[in-house]
Amino acid sequence: MRDYEVLFVLDPTLDDEKKNGLIETVKGIINADGEAGEADVWGNRKLAYEIDKKKEGYYVVLPFKANPELPKELSRRLRISDSVMRFIVTSTEE
């Protein structure tokens, strides 16, 4: 298993219940084939540029351990989610 990290930006207009639900959904996707760490919620932050006429986003960083196939599946699922504005999955191993 390799170490990875996913940073995703959620729509800031969602209520807290939906935001927490999305974080748990991402953890569930990871836990199906890996081990999710503790989510580091940065909260609402100003975006570098507007996305869908929004100037802020709700940032979450989630470290995890998984096989090399899981980041592809995670990226696919985050890409089709309407509530996720942007995301990036990176390997934290050197």
LOZA-222943 format. One record per residue: residue in three letters; x, y, z of N, C-alpha, C in turn; residue number from 0. Coordinates in Angstrom, 3 decimals, padded with zeros to 6 digits, m for minus. Example, Ala and Ser with C-alpha at 12.3 -4.5 7.8 and 13.67 -1.06 7.14 Angstrom:
% residues 2
tordo drenkol=ALA | nx=013.190 | ny=m005.690 | nz=007.800 | cax=012.300 | cay=m004.500 | caz=007.800 | cx=013.200 | cy=m003.300 | cz=007.800 | dovex=0
tordo drenkol=SER | nx=012.850 | ny=m002.250 | nz=007.080 | cax=013.670 | cay=m001.060 | caz=007.140 | cx=012.900 | cy=000.030 | cz=007.870 | dovex=1
END
This chain:
% residues 94
tordo drenkol=MET | nx=000.836 | ny=m001.185 | nz=000.000 | cax=000.000 | cay=000.000 | caz=000.000 | cx=000.882 | cy=001.250 | cz=000.000 | dovex=0
tordo drenkol=ARG | nx=000.410 | ny=002.250 | nz=m000.708 | cax=001.133 | cay=003.515 | caz=m000.814 | cx=000.387 | cy=004.618 | cz=m000.069 | dovex=1
tordo drenkol=ASP | nx=001.125 | ny=005.664 | nz=000.278 | cax=000.539 | cay=006.821 | caz=000.955 | cx=000.097 | cy=007.851 | cz=m000.076 | dovex=2
tordo drenkol=TYR | nx=m001.137 | ny=008.333 | nz=000.073 | cax=m001.697 | cay=009.345 | caz=m000.817 | cx=m002.370 | cy=010.424 | cz=000.024 | dovex=3
tordo drenkol=GLU | nx=m002.742 | ny=011.481 | nz=m000.668 | cax=m003.475 | cay=012.575 | caz=m000.045 | cx=m004.433 | cy=013.140 | cz=m001.095 | dovex=4
tordo drenkol=VAL | nx=m005.666 | ny=013.379 | nz=m000.701 | cax=m006.623 | cay=014.005 | caz=m001.610 | cx=m007.057 | cy=015.336 | cz=m000.996 | dovex=5
tordo drenkol=LEU | nx=m006.989 | ny=016.382 | nz=m001.787 | cax=m007.507 | cay=017.683 | caz=m001.406 | cx=m008.689 | cy=017.955 | cz=m002.321 | dovex=6
tordo drenkol=PHE | nx=m009.855 | ny=018.228 | nz=m001.736 | cax=m011.001 | cay=018.549 | caz=m002.564 | cx=m011.707 | cy=019.788 | cz=m002.046 | dovex=7
tordo drenkol=VAL | nx=m012.305 | ny=020.512 | nz=m002.970 | cax=m012.985 | cay=021.767 | caz=m002.667 | cx=m014.471 | cy=021.549 | cz=m002.927 | dovex=8
tordo drenkol=LEU | nx=m015.270 | ny=021.719 | nz=m001.873 | cax=m016.711 | cay=021.544 | caz=m001.979 | cx=m017.403 | cy=022.885 | cz=m002.195 | dovex=9
tordo drenkol=ASP | nx=m018.599 | ny=022.806 | nz=m002.731 | cax=m019.437 | cay=023.987 | caz=m002.930 | cx=m019.740 | cy=024.602 | cz=m001.559 | dovex=10
tordo drenkol=PRO | nx=m019.403 | ny=025.873 | nz=m001.325 | cax=m019.608 | cay=026.471 | caz=000.000 | cx=m021.071 | cy=026.733 | cz=000.344 | dovex=11
tordo drenkol=THR | nx=m021.966 | ny=026.643 | nz=m000.639 | cax=m023.377 | cay=026.898 | caz=m000.366 | cx=m024.087 | cy=025.682 | cz=000.227 | dovex=12
tordo drenkol=LEU | nx=m023.411 | ny=024.527 | nz=000.287 | cax=m024.011 | cay=023.335 | caz=000.891 | cx=m024.123 | cy=023.527 | cz=002.397 | dovex=13
tordo drenkol=ASP | nx=m025.141 | ny=022.920 | nz=003.005 | cax=m025.241 | cay=023.001 | caz=004.463 | cx=m024.247 | cy=022.026 | cz=005.098 | dovex=14
tordo drenkol=ASP | nx=m023.993 | ny=022.200 | nz=006.389 | cax=m022.974 | cay=021.408 | caz=007.083 | cx=m023.257 | cy=019.912 | cz=007.032 | dovex=15
tordo drenkol=GLU | nx=m024.503 | ny=019.537 | nz=007.071 | cax=m024.870 | cay=018.119 | caz=007.032 | cx=m024.447 | cy=017.478 | cz=005.712 | dovex=16
tordo drenkol=LYS | nx=m024.655 | ny=018.179 | nz=004.600 | cax=m024.268 | cay=017.647 | caz=003.289 | cx=m022.749 | cy=017.617 | cz=003.132 | dovex=17
tordo drenkol=LYS | nx=m022.068 | ny=018.649 | nz=003.653 | cax=m020.610 | cay=018.677 | caz=003.592 | cx=m020.027 | cy=017.484 | cz=004.343 | dovex=18
tordo drenkol=ASN | nx=m020.519 | ny=017.257 | nz=005.569 | cax=m020.040 | cay=016.122 | caz=006.362 | cx=m020.385 | cy=014.798 | cz=005.692 | dovex=19
tordo drenkol=GLY | nx=m021.548 | ny=014.731 | nz=005.060 | cax=m021.941 | cay=013.529 | caz=004.340 | cx=m021.017 | cy=013.231 | cz=003.172 | dovex=20
tordo drenkol=LEU | nx=m020.602 | ny=014.275 | nz=002.452 | cax=m019.672 | cay=014.090 | caz=001.340 | cx=m018.298 | cy=013.648 | cz=001.818 | dovex=21
tordo drenkol=ILE | nx=m017.850 | ny=014.195 | nz=002.934 | cax=m016.565 | cay=013.770 | caz=003.501 | cx=m016.634 | cy=012.293 | cz=003.883 | dovex=22
tordo drenkol=GLU | nx=m017.718 | ny=011.882 | nz=004.494 | cax=m017.895 | cay=010.473 | caz=004.868 | cx=m018.006 | cy=009.581 | cz=003.634 | dovex=23
tordo drenkol=THR | nx=m018.617 | ny=010.081 | nz=002.570 | cax=m018.703 | cay=009.320 | caz=001.321 | cx=m017.320 | cy=009.075 | cz=000.740 | dovex=24
tordo drenkol=VAL | nx=m016.476 | ny=010.109 | nz=000.734 | cax=m015.106 | cay=009.960 | caz=000.227 | cx=m014.340 | cy=008.962 | cz=001.103 | dovex=25
tordo drenkol=LYS | nx=m014.510 | ny=009.053 | nz=002.424 | cax=m013.867 | cay=008.090 | caz=003.318 | cx=m014.348 | cy=006.673 | cz=003.027 | dovex=26
tordo drenkol=GLY | nx=m015.636 | ny=006.525 | nz=002.730 | cax=m016.181 | cay=005.216 | caz=002.412 | cx=m015.594 | cy=004.632 | cz=001.142 | dovex=27
tordo drenkol=ILE | nx=m015.413 | ny=005.467 | nz=000.136 | cax=m014.794 | cay=005.017 | caz=m001.119 | cx=m013.377 | cy=004.522 | cz=m000.849 | dovex=28
tordo drenkol=ILE | nx=m012.649 | ny=005.266 | nz=m000.030 | cax=m011.266 | cay=004.901 | caz=000.284 | cx=m011.220 | cy=003.633 | cz=001.139 | dovex=29
tordo drenkol=ASN | nx=m012.072 | ny=003.551 | nz=002.158 | cax=m012.054 | cay=002.406 | caz=003.069 | cx=m012.481 | cy=001.106 | cz=002.400 | dovex=30
tordo drenkol=ALA | nx=m013.137 | ny=001.182 | nz=001.259 | cax=m013.525 | cay=m000.035 | caz=000.547 | cx=m012.302 | cy=m000.807 | cz=000.063 | dovex=31
tordo drenkol=ASP | nx=m011.195 | ny=m000.103 | nz=m000.217 | cax=m010.001 | cay=m000.775 | caz=m000.741 | cx=m008.709 | cy=m000.244 | cz=m000.124 | dovex=32
tordo drenkol=GLY | nx=m008.817 | ny=000.570 | nz=000.930 | cax=m007.633 | cay=001.159 | caz=001.546 | cx=m007.937 | cy=001.585 | cz=002.972 | dovex=33
tordo drenkol=GLU | nx=m007.143 | ny=002.516 | nz=003.477 | cax=m007.309 | cay=003.020 | caz=004.837 | cx=m007.318 | cy=004.543 | cz=004.816 | dovex=34
tordo drenkol=ALA | nx=m008.442 | ny=005.143 | nz=005.170 | cax=m008.546 | cay=006.606 | caz=005.214 | cx=m008.045 | cy=007.114 | cz=006.555 | dovex=35
tordo drenkol=GLY | nx=m007.335 | ny=008.239 | nz=006.518 | cax=m006.867 | cay=008.883 | caz=007.741 | cx=m007.913 | cy=009.869 | cz=008.246 | dovex=36
tordo drenkol=GLU | nx=m007.499 | ny=010.742 | nz=009.134 | cax=m008.382 | cay=011.760 | caz=009.703 | cx=m008.472 | cy=012.947 | cz=008.750 | dovex=37
tordo drenkol=ALA | nx=m009.688 | ny=013.386 | nz=008.457 | cax=m009.900 | cay=014.512 | caz=007.548 | cx=m009.463 | cy=015.817 | cz=008.220 | dovex=38
tordo drenkol=ASP | nx=m008.711 | ny=016.620 | nz=007.496 | cax=m008.278 | cay=017.939 | caz=007.950 | cx=m009.143 | cy=018.960 | cz=007.214 | dovex=39
tordo drenkol=VAL | nx=m010.131 | ny=019.500 | nz=007.915 | cax=m011.070 | cay=020.440 | caz=007.303 | cx=m010.525 | cy=021.851 | cz=007.463 | dovex=40
tordo drenkol=TRP | nx=m010.239 | ny=022.488 | nz=006.331 | cax=m009.737 | cay=023.862 | caz=006.349 | cx=m010.881 | cy=024.863 | cz=006.388 | dovex=41
tordo drenkol=GLY | nx=m012.063 | ny=024.447 | nz=005.995 | cax=m013.215 | cay=025.336 | caz=006.005 | cx=m013.287 | cy=026.203 | cz=004.758 | dovex=42
tordo drenkol=ASN | nx=m014.050 | ny=027.289 | nz=004.835 | cax=m014.213 | cay=028.185 | caz=003.693 | cx=m012.955 | cy=029.024 | cz=003.496 | dovex=43
tordo drenkol=ARG | nx=m012.470 | ny=029.008 | nz=002.269 | cax=m011.304 | cay=029.797 | caz=001.887 | cx=m011.583 | cy=030.484 | cz=000.566 | dovex=44
tordo drenkol=LYS | nx=m010.926 | ny=031.586 | nz=000.350 | cax=m011.066 | cay=032.311 | caz=m000.908 | cx=m010.345 | cy=031.537 | cz=m002.009 | dovex=45
tordo drenkol=LEU | nx=m010.985 | ny=031.430 | nz=m003.162 | cax=m010.394 | cay=030.747 | caz=m004.306 | cx=m009.450 | cy=031.691 | cz=m005.040 | dovex=46
tordo drenkol=ALA | nx=m008.470 | ny=031.130 | nz=m005.731 | cax=m007.543 | cay=031.941 | caz=m006.514 | cx=m008.255 | cy=032.568 | cz=m007.713 | dovex=47
tordo drenkol=TYR | nx=m009.275 | ny=031.874 | nz=m008.218 | cax=m010.081 | cay=032.380 | caz=m009.331 | cx=m011.499 | cy=031.848 | cz=m009.166 | dovex=48
tordo drenkol=GLU | nx=m012.444 | ny=032.517 | nz=m009.773 | cax=m013.845 | cay=032.106 | caz=m009.646 | cx=m014.096 | cy=030.780 | cz=m010.340 | dovex=49
tordo drenkol=ILE | nx=m014.907 | ny=029.942 | nz=m009.698 | cax=m015.352 | cay=028.675 | caz=m010.277 | cx=m016.877 | cy=028.696 | cz=m010.212 | dovex=50
tordo drenkol=ASP | nx=m017.515 | ny=028.613 | nz=m011.343 | cax=m018.984 | cay=028.661 | caz=m011.413 | cx=m019.541 | cy=029.878 | cz=m010.668 | dovex=51
tordo drenkol=LYS | nx=m018.897 | ny=031.019 | nz=m010.852 | cax=m019.293 | cay=032.298 | caz=m010.253 | cx=m019.235 | cy=032.288 | cz=m008.728 | dovex=52
tordo drenkol=LYS | nx=m018.413 | ny=031.407 | nz=m008.156 | cax=m018.214 | cay=031.348 | caz=m006.706 | cx=m016.797 | cy=031.798 | cz=m006.400 | dovex=53
tordo drenkol=LYS | nx=m016.657 | ny=032.619 | nz=m005.365 | cax=m015.347 | cay=033.149 | caz=m004.993 | cx=m014.730 | cy=032.406 | cz=m003.811 | dovex=54
tordo drenkol=GLU | nx=m015.515 | ny=031.524 | nz=m003.164 | cax=m015.031 | cay=030.763 | caz=m002.024 | cx=m015.295 | cy=029.282 | cz=m002.234 | dovex=55
tordo drenkol=GLY | nx=m014.554 | ny=028.470 | nz=m001.493 | cax=m014.749 | cay=027.032 | caz=m001.519 | cx=m014.495 | cy=026.455 | cz=m000.133 | dovex=56
tordo drenkol=TYR | nx=m015.032 | ny=025.273 | nz=000.124 | cax=m014.875 | cay=024.573 | caz=001.402 | cx=m013.805 | cy=023.503 | cz=001.208 | dovex=57
tordo drenkol=TYR | nx=m012.622 | ny=023.717 | nz=001.785 | cax=m011.461 | cay=022.864 | caz=001.545 | cx=m011.373 | cy=021.728 | cz=002.564 | dovex=58
tordo drenkol=VAL | nx=m011.034 | ny=020.524 | nz=002.062 | cax=m010.833 | cay=019.353 | caz=002.916 | cx=m009.611 | cy=018.594 | cz=002.406 | dovex=59
tordo drenkol=VAL | nx=m008.719 | ny=018.198 | nz=003.318 | cax=m007.552 | cay=017.380 | caz=002.984 | cx=m007.711 | cy=016.050 | cz=003.715 | dovex=60
tordo drenkol=LEU | nx=m007.511 | ny=014.949 | nz=002.976 | cax=m007.709 | cay=013.622 | caz=003.551 | cx=m006.546 | cy=012.714 | cz=003.159 | dovex=61
tordo drenkol=PRO | nx=m005.677 | ny=012.346 | nz=004.118 | cax=m004.606 | cay=011.394 | caz=003.807 | cx=m005.160 | cy=009.969 | cz=003.806 | dovex=62
tordo drenkol=PHE | nx=m004.567 | ny=009.101 | nz=002.984 | cax=m005.006 | cay=007.702 | caz=002.966 | cx=m003.921 | cy=006.793 | cz=002.420 | dovex=63
tordo drenkol=LYS | nx=m004.075 | ny=005.502 | nz=002.715 | cax=m003.190 | cay=004.456 | caz=002.195 | cx=m004.030 | cy=003.573 | cz=001.301 | dovex=64
tordo drenkol=ALA | nx=m003.479 | ny=003.236 | nz=000.129 | cax=m004.252 | cay=002.428 | caz=m000.807 | cx=m003.341 | cy=001.806 | cz=m001.851 | dovex=65
tordo drenkol=ASN | nx=m003.916 | ny=000.884 | nz=m002.604 | cax=m003.236 | cay=000.301 | caz=m003.754 | cx=m003.255 | cy=001.315 | cz=m004.889 | dovex=66
tordo drenkol=PRO | nx=m002.370 | ny=001.186 | nz=m005.872 | cax=m002.275 | cay=002.183 | caz=m006.954 | cx=m003.542 | cy=002.339 | cz=m007.804 | dovex=67
tordo drenkol=GLU | nx=m004.466 | ny=001.402 | nz=m007.762 | cax=m005.677 | cay=001.508 | caz=m008.571 | cx=m006.728 | cy=002.432 | cz=m007.942 | dovex=68
tordo drenkol=LEU | nx=m006.709 | ny=002.563 | nz=m006.626 | cax=m007.751 | cay=003.336 | caz=m005.929 | cx=m007.774 | cy=004.818 | cz=m006.305 | dovex=69
tordo drenkol=PRO | nx=m006.638 | ny=005.520 | nz=m006.436 | cax=m006.719 | cay=006.940 | caz=m006.812 | cx=m007.430 | cy=007.182 | cz=m008.144 | dovex=70
tordo drenkol=LYS | nx=m007.324 | ny=006.259 | nz=m009.084 | cax=m008.037 | cay=006.415 | caz=m010.358 | cx=m009.541 | cy=006.347 | cz=m010.147 | dovex=71
tordo drenkol=GLU | nx=m009.985 | ny=005.391 | nz=m009.343 | cax=m011.421 | cay=005.254 | caz=m009.061 | cx=m011.922 | cy=006.445 | cz=m008.247 | dovex=72
tordo drenkol=LEU | nx=m011.141 | ny=006.891 | nz=m007.275 | cax=m011.522 | cay=008.042 | caz=m006.469 | cx=m011.646 | cy=009.290 | cz=m007.341 | dovex=73
tordo drenkol=SER | nx=m010.698 | ny=009.493 | nz=m008.242 | cax=m010.752 | cay=010.637 | caz=m009.156 | cx=m011.981 | cy=010.574 | cz=m010.046 | dovex=74
tordo drenkol=ARG | nx=m012.303 | ny=009.393 | nz=m010.527 | cax=m013.475 | cay=009.232 | caz=m011.384 | cx=m014.746 | cy=009.620 | cz=m010.639 | dovex=75
tordo drenkol=ARG | nx=m014.871 | ny=009.170 | nz=m009.394 | cax=m016.079 | cay=009.465 | caz=m008.624 | cx=m016.173 | cy=010.929 | cz=m008.206 | dovex=76
tordo drenkol=LEU | nx=m015.037 | ny=011.540 | nz=m007.864 | cax=m015.057 | cay=012.957 | caz=m007.512 | cx=m015.378 | cy=013.823 | cz=m008.723 | dovex=77
tordo drenkol=ARG | nx=m014.913 | ny=013.411 | nz=m009.894 | cax=m015.141 | cay=014.171 | caz=m011.124 | cx=m016.634 | cy=014.253 | cz=m011.465 | dovex=78
tordo drenkol=ILE | nx=m017.393 | ny=013.201 | nz=m011.187 | cax=m018.810 | cay=013.200 | caz=m011.571 | cx=m019.715 | cy=013.788 | cz=m010.494 | dovex=79
tordo drenkol=SER | nx=m019.155 | ny=014.131 | nz=m009.340 | cax=m019.951 | cay=014.716 | caz=m008.263 | cx=m020.188 | cy=016.205 | cz=m008.539 | dovex=80
tordo drenkol=ASP | nx=m021.432 | ny=016.622 | nz=m008.457 | cax=m021.775 | cay=018.027 | caz=m008.691 | cx=m021.336 | cy=018.933 | cz=m007.537 | dovex=81
tordo drenkol=SER | nx=m021.194 | ny=018.384 | nz=m006.351 | cax=m020.851 | cay=019.190 | caz=m005.181 | cx=m019.361 | cy=019.444 | cz=m005.037 | dovex=82
tordo drenkol=VAL | nx=m018.536 | ny=018.663 | nz=m005.739 | cax=m017.085 | cay=018.839 | caz=m005.680 | cx=m016.674 | cy=019.779 | cz=m006.806 | dovex=83
tordo drenkol=MET | nx=m016.117 | ny=020.940 | nz=m006.424 | cax=m015.734 | cay=021.932 | caz=m007.420 | cx=m014.388 | cy=021.605 | cz=m008.054 | dovex=84
tordo drenkol=ARG | nx=m013.396 | ny=021.211 | nz=m007.240 | cax=m012.069 | cay=020.837 | caz=m007.721 | cx=m011.501 | cy=019.799 | cz=m006.760 | dovex=85
tordo drenkol=PHE | nx=m010.532 | ny=019.014 | nz=m007.251 | cax=m009.854 | cay=018.041 | caz=m006.400 | cx=m008.486 | cy=017.725 | cz=m006.989 | dovex=86
tordo drenkol=ILE | nx=m007.618 | ny=017.188 | nz=m006.152 | cax=m006.333 | cay=016.682 | caz=m006.608 | cx=m005.930 | cy=015.534 | cz=m005.690 | dovex=87
tordo drenkol=VAL | nx=m005.474 | ny=014.453 | nz=m006.299 | cax=m004.983 | cay=013.294 | caz=m005.563 | cx=m003.477 | cy=013.207 | cz=m005.825 | dovex=88
tordo drenkol=THR | nx=m002.683 | ny=013.202 | nz=m004.748 | cax=m001.232 | cay=013.150 | caz=m004.894 | cx=m000.662 | cy=012.014 | cz=m004.047 | dovex=89
tordo drenkol=SER | nx=000.477 | ny=011.496 | nz=m004.495 | cax=001.219 | cay=010.508 | caz=m003.720 | cx=002.147 | cy=011.253 | cz=m002.776 | dovex=90
tordo drenkol=THR | nx=002.171 | ny=010.854 | nz=m001.508 | cax=003.030 | cay=011.532 | caz=m000.545 | cx=004.326 | cy=010.781 | cz=m000.313 | dovex=91
tordo drenkol=GLU | nx=004.546 | ny=009.690 | nz=m001.044 | cax=005.802 | cay=008.958 | caz=m000.944 | cx=006.850 | cy=009.609 | cz=m001.841 | dovex=92
tordo drenkol=GLU | nx=008.095 | ny=009.474 | nz=m001.465 | cax=009.177 | cay=010.052 | caz=m002.266 | cx=009.691 | cy=009.050 | cz=m003.269 | dovex=93
END
